[in-house]
C-alpha cells in the first residue's frame, strides 16, 4: 500500500481503513467531516495529521486522534505532478529564442514526501508551463545540464557558454538561460567574460519560488526574459528578475553588476553601483540607459572558456593571519581575491602573506565588502601599503565578479603586469566609470 510521508499510528489507521494515498476518503474528526483526496505529506512535519485535497482545490491538514474515523469512498491513483504539453506552432514572422535549461527553482517542483524542492522539469516542461512565451517568439529548447545552482561549476559555465554560442551562431535571435538563483550572478559574470563577439541578447532567468507554488515568480520572469531575448537591442549577458514583490514588472540587470540581495523575496536581485539597464512590463521593454552594447543581425560568437580554477576568494576579517595566504600558495593557488574592508583594506597581520604572494608572482586583487561605492587604496596609509605589496584595486567590481574575472584573466596570461592591466580593463561592464551617489540600495529607476 502506497503511503508516502505517513508512518506510525496514522499509517496503521489508514491501512485498517484500506486507504492509500490518492484515494477519495471521508474523515470524521472533532465533530467535523472532511471529504477529499488523501495527499502525500512531508516526512518532517507533525506525524499526527493527514493531508486532504478538497473539491475546492485547497489542501487541508486534519489532526488524527484515537476517535478519528477514516472511510474509503473511492479508490484512486497516487497523485503525480504533470504539465500539459500544448502543440507549439512555429510562426515564420516571429523571432527564434532558444531556452537553455540548467536546472534550478524555475525548473523545479516540491517533493511532498520530503518537503524539499527538486529539479525535475526539462527545458521543454518549462516552455509548456508558460505557454505565453510562444506568443512572443518561436521557442527552441535545449538542456546544457540539470543541477541546482549551488552545484554549478566552472566546467559547467564553459558548457553553457558553448551551447549559448552555438545557438546564436545558428540563428537564434536571443538565448534565455534558465538558472537557479543562488549562483546566478556567478554564471552571468562568467558568460559575460567568456562570450566574445556577442551580437545578440543572452538572458539569465530563474525564480525564487518553485513553479507549483501559488506565489511563484517563474511565469512573469520567464515571459519577461523571452521578451528581452526576442525584442531587445541588447548584445550583452543580462539577468531578468522581478523588480518588486508584486507581479507588475521585471528589471533587466547587467550580468556583471547584479547580485542576489535577499534569500527569498521575489525582488531579490539588484544592480549594484548602477541603475538597471531597463524594465519589462507586460512583455514590453523600456530602457533606462543607452550605455550598453547594441545587437546586430550578423556576427560570430567565440567562447574564451579557458579558466584558472585555482583562484581563492578570501573575506578579510580583523586579525586575519598570513597563514591563510600561505596555505593558498602552498596548495598551488594561482590567484587571490580579497574581500576587504571599507575602501579596500586588510590588517597588517596579512602583510607577510601578501609579500610572499608578491614574491611568487601570484596576483592579489582587492574588492570591498561594502558592495556600494568603490575601492580607493590611496586614501589611507594602509591602502598605500597594500598597493606597494602589489595588490590590484578592483574599482567597484563585486567580489564574486572579480573572482570570476581573475579566473578568466589567468586563463589568458600569467604575466603579473598583464594580469593587472586586464583586471583594470572594463571588459564586460564590470567596472562603473564613475560612482553615482544617488544609486544606493534602492536605485533611482523607481523615479523614472
N, C-alpha and C positions, 0 to 999 in steps of 0.2 A: 504494500500500500504506500502511495507517494505522499510523504509528509514533510516537505522541505520547510525547515525552521521550527517544527513542532517537536517537543520531546517531553519526557517525564509524564506527570499526571494528565496533562492536557492531551498528550498523544494517545494515552490509554483510553480516555473518554471518547475521542474521535474514532478510534478503532472499534470500540464497543458499539458505536452507532453505525459502523461500516461506512464511515465518511472519509473521503480523501480530498486533497487539495484539487479544486476545480469543480467540486460538486455543489449543487444548489441545496442549501440547508436552512432549517429554521432553528434559531437559538432562543431559548427562553431563559432569561436571567433577571433577577431582582424585579420581577413583576412586569418586565418589558419583553416584547417579542421582536426579533430581528430576522429578516429573510434576505438572503443574498448568497453570493458565490464565495466559498472558502478560498482565501488567497494565501499564497506563501508569505512567510514573515521572516524578519531578521533573526539570526541566531543570538544576537547580542542584546535583544530587548527583554522586557518583562516576560518571563516564561509562562505566566498565568493568564494570558489573553490570546484570543484568536482574532483574525482579521477577515472581515466580510466586505465584498464589493456589493453595494446596494444597487437597486434598479436605477437610482438617480445617477450612478456612475461614481459616486463618492465611496471611499473606503472608510470603515468604522472599526475601531477596536472594541471588543467585548470581553470583559473580565469573566473568567470561568471559575466558578466556585463549586462546592460539593452539590448544591441544589440545581446547578445549571443543567438544562436539558437540551441536547442537540439531536435533531431529527433530520434524516436524509429525505429530501424532497425529489431530487432528480440528479442522476449521475452525470458527470461532466468530464472534461479533459483538463490536464494541467495547463494553466494559462501560459501563453507564450507571447512575448512582445514581438509583433511583426509590423511591417510597414507596407502600405500599398506600393505597387510599382507601376505607376501610370506610364503609358507609352508616350515618349517624348518625340515629337515630330520635328525634324530638322528644317529650319527656315533659311533659305539662301540669303535672305535680306538681313539676317541677324549675325552679329559677330560670334566667333567661336571663343569660348572661355574653357580652359582646362582646370578642373579641380583636382589638385594633388592631395591625396589622403595620407596623413602621417599618424593618425590616432588622436587621442585627446578627448576632452569632455564633449566637444561638438559632435563627436562620433561615438557617443557612449550611452549606456543605459544603467539603471540601478539593478543590481542583483538582489532580489528580495530575500534570498536566503541569508545573505551576509550584511545587507545594507550598504555594501560598497559599490562604487561606480567602476565599471569595466569598459574598456574599448571593445565594441562588438560590431558596430556597423562598418560596412565597407564604404568606400567613397561613393559608390553607386547608391547606397542606402541614404547617405547624406543628401544627395541630389533628389531622391524620391521623397524624402521627408519634407522638403521645402520646394514644392512644385512651382512656386512663384518665380524662381530663378530662370525657369525655361521661358518665361515671358520676356526676359531681358536679353538672353543670349542662347545660342546653341551650346549645349553642355557636353563636354567630354570628361570622363572620369578615369583617373589612373591612381595607383597606390604606390607610394615610394617606400613606406614602412607602416607599421601599425603598433605604436608604442605610446604610452603616456609620456608627456614631455619631460618628466623627471628622469626618464630613461634615455633621453636624447643624447647623442654622442657626436663628436666632430666627424667621425666616419659617416654618420647618417646625414650630417649637414652637406657633405660632399655629394652623397647620393641624391638628396633632394635637389641640390643645385643642378646636377646633371639632368635630372628629369625636367626641371623648370626650363633650362636652356634648350633641351630637345624640343619641348612643346612650343616654345616661342619661335625657334628657328623653323619649325614645321608649319607655322602659320597661325598660331593662336593669337587672338587679339590681346589677351592677357591671361595670367595664371593666378589662381587662388590656391593658397596652401592652407589646408585645414590642419590646425596645430593646437596642442594643449597649451594652456595659458601660462603655466608655471615657468617655462623657459622660452617662451615665445620671443622675448627680447633678445636672447642669445642667438636664436636661429635667424631672426630678422637681421641682426648685425652681421652674422656670418654670410648670409646670402648677399647682403649689401656689398661686402668686400669681394666675395668670390665671383659674382656675376659681372663680368666686364663687357662693355659694349651693349649694355641693356637698352633696348629701344621700345619696350612695351611694359605696362604695369605688372608688378608682382605684388600680390596682396596676401598677407598672413591674416588668418581669422581663427577665432576659437570661441568658446563660450565658458562662462563662469559656472553655469548650471546645466546639468545634463538634459538631453533633448526630450526626455519623457517626463520632466517636471513642469508644472504649470507656469512657474516663474522663469523658465529657460529663456536665455537671451540668444539662443542658437539661430533661430529663424531670421530675426532682424539683422544680426551680424552677418549671416551668410548672404542674405539678399543685398545688403549694402556693399559687401566685398565684391560680389559678382558685378554689381553696378560700376564700381571703380575699375575693375578689370576690363569691363566691356566698353565703358563710355568715357573714361577719363583720358586726359592727355599727359598723364604722369608716366615717366620712364624711370622709376625708382622702385626699390623694395619698400613697401609700406605695411602698416598694421591697421586694420579697421575693426573697431570695437565700440560698444555702447558709449555714448557721450554723457548720459545721465543714468539715473536709476530707473527712469521710465522708458517706455518703448517709443521714444519720439525721434531720435536720430543717432547716428554713429559718427565718430570722428576718424579722420584719416591722419595717422601719425607716421612720420618718417621712421624708417626701420632702424636707424642708428640713434634715435633720440627718444625712444619710448621705453617706459618701464611699467611693470605691474606694481601698483602702489597700494593695493588692498587685497586681502586674502579672498574675499567672497563677493564684494559689491560688483554689480554689473558694469559700473563705470570705473573699474579698477585701473584701466590703462590711461596714462597721462604722458603728454610730451614734456620732456624736461629741458628747461632753459630755452624753449622756443614755443611759439604758437603752433598748433597742429596745421597741417597743410590745408585741410578743408573739412567739410562735413557732408554727410549723406542723409537726406530726409526723403522718405517715400521714393527711394531709388533714384533721386535726383541729386546731383553733385553741386556743391557750392564751394569754391576755393577761397581760402583766406589769404593766400600768399601767391607770389609769382616767381619766387626763387627756387624753383625745382626743375629737374631735368624733364624736357618735353619729349613725348613719344613721337615716333616716326613710323612710316609704313615699311621701311626696309632697314636691314642691318643683319648682324650675326652676333649672337651672344656667345662669349667664351667663358669657360669656367676655370678660374685660377684656384684650384682646390687643394694645393699643397699647404698643409698646416703643420706647424710645430706643436705637437701635443704637450711637450714638457715645459709648459708655462704655468706659473702659480699666481693666484690672486690672494694677497695677504691683507687682512684687515689689521690696521695699526691700532694697538691698544697701549695704555700707559705702561711704561716699563717693559715693553716687548723686547725680549733678549735677542742678541745677534745669532744665537744658535738656530733660530728659525730660518734665517737666511743661509747659514752654513749647511743646515740639513738639506735644504733645497738644492744647493750647489753640489753637495757630496752625493746626492741621489741622482745626479745627472740633469738637473734643471737647466734650461737654456734661456729662460726669461722670467722676470718677476714684475707683477703689477702690484703696487701698494695702494691700498685704500686709506689714504692718510687723513689726518685731522685738519679741519679748517681750510686754510689756503694751500694746503699741501705739505703737512709737517709730519715728522716722525721723531721719536725720542732719541736722545744721544745713545741710549743703550743699544740701538740698532746700527749705529755708525760703523762699528768694526765689521759687521757682516756686509754692509753696503760697500765698504772699502775692499773687502775680499771679492765681491761681485765685480767691482770696477777692475781689479787686477786680472780677474779671469775673463774679462770682456763679455760679461753677462749683462744684458741691458736690464735696467730697473726703471719702471715708468711710475709716475706719481699721479694719482687721482684723489678726489676728495670724498669723504663720507657724507658731505653736506648735500650733494646732488645738485641743488640750485646754486648758481654762481660758478666761478671758475678758479682753477689753481693759479696762484701767483706767488712764486717762491722767492721773489725779490723784495718782499715787504719786510720780513723779519730775518734776523741773523740765522735762525735755524734753517729756513728755506735756502738761504745763500750757501750755508754749509752743505746742504744736500745737493745743490747744483754742482758744487766743487767735487762732490763724490760721484758725479756723473749721472745723477738721477734726472730723467727726462720728464719735464712737466707736460701733462696731458690736456692742458687748456680746460675745456668744460666737458670732456668726454665722460660718460658714465663709466664706473669701474668695470662693469661686465663687458661693455663695448670695447674699452681699452684692452682688456684681457683677450677678447676675440681678435682684435686688430693686431696685437703683438704676435699672436699665433700665426696670423696670416702674413705679417711682415717678415717674421723669421722663416717662413716658407719661401720668401723671395731672396733674402740676404742675411748673412751673419755679421757683416761688417758693422761695427758699432756706430760709425758716423752715418752710414746709410740707413741703419735702423732708426736712429734719432730723427733723421730728415723725413723718413716716411711716416713716423709716428706723429710728427708735427704737420704733415701734409693733410689737407682736408680731402680725403679720398671719396667718401660717400655721405657727406653731410654730417659727419660725426662731430665736427668742430663748428660751433657757432662763432662767426667772426667777432661779434660784439655782444656782450651780456646785456640783456634788457632788464631793467629793474622792475618793469611792470608785468613780467612773466614769472609768477611765483605761486606755487600750489594750484590755484585756480586761474588758468591762463585767461587772457583778455578776449578769447574767441567768444565768450558769452555776451560781450558788448557789441559784437559785430552784427 
